[in-house]
Amino acid sequence: MPTPRTKNRRPARTPSAAPSTSVDTVITSLPVNGVADLAYQLFLARGSCHGHDLDDWLEAERQLREGSS
């Protein structure tokens, strides 16, 4: 039975100090209900046209992020 290869294995990452501002921090600081509500309003403004949910969500995040800056 062959043995597992360990020669080219990367060393395990050790967690470093978290950056002061990361994308995850910015995104999670937005109120999800606020993003959902605004995304729904964008959906309605487009005439309730399906298939653009991700676009609506990202636009809602962008608008809320710019408004909170």
C-alpha positions in Angstrom: 0.0 0.0 0.0 1.5 3.4 -1.0 2.3 5.9 1.8 0.8 9.4 1.6 3.0 12.1 0.2 4.2 14.6 2.6 7.1 16.1 0.7 5.2 18.9 -1.0 2.8 19.7 1.8 2.3 23.3 2.8 2.8 24.1 6.4 -0.4 24.7 8.4 -1.4 28.3 8.6 -1.4 29.9 12.0 -3.9 32.6 12.6 -2.4 36.0 12.6 -3.8 39.2 14.1 -7.0 40.1 12.3 -6.8 43.2 10.1 -8.5 46.3 11.5 -10.9 46.4 8.5 -11.6 43.5 6.2 -14.3 42.8 3.7 -15.9 40.4 6.1 -16.0 43.1 8.8 -17.6 45.6 6.5 -20.1 43.2 5.1 -21.2 41.8 8.5 -21.5 45.3 9.9 -24.4 46.0 7.5 -27.8 45.1 8.9 -29.0 42.1 7.0 -32.6 43.1 7.2 -31.6 46.5 5.8 -29.8 44.9 2.9 -32.7 42.5 2.2 -35.3 45.3 2.4 -33.3 47.6 0.1 -32.6 44.7 -2.3 -36.4 44.0 -2.4 -37.1 47.6 -3.1 -34.6 47.5 -6.0 -36.4 44.3 -7.3 -39.7 46.1 -7.2 -38.3 49.2 -8.9 -37.2 47.0 -11.8 -40.7 45.8 -12.2 -40.3 42.6 -10.2 -38.2 41.1 -12.9 -36.6 37.8 -11.6 -33.1 36.7 -12.3 -31.2 39.7 -10.8 -31.3 38.9 -7.1 -27.5 38.9 -6.7 -27.3 42.2 -8.5 -30.0 43.7 -6.3 -28.3 42.4 -3.1 -24.8 43.7 -4.1 -26.3 47.1 -5.1 -28.1 47.3 -1.8 -24.9 46.5 0.1 -23.1 49.2 -1.9 -25.7 51.8 -1.3 -25.8 51.1 2.4 -22.1 51.0 2.7 -21.8 54.4 0.9 -24.6 55.8 3.1 -22.9 54.7 6.3 -19.5 56.2 5.4 
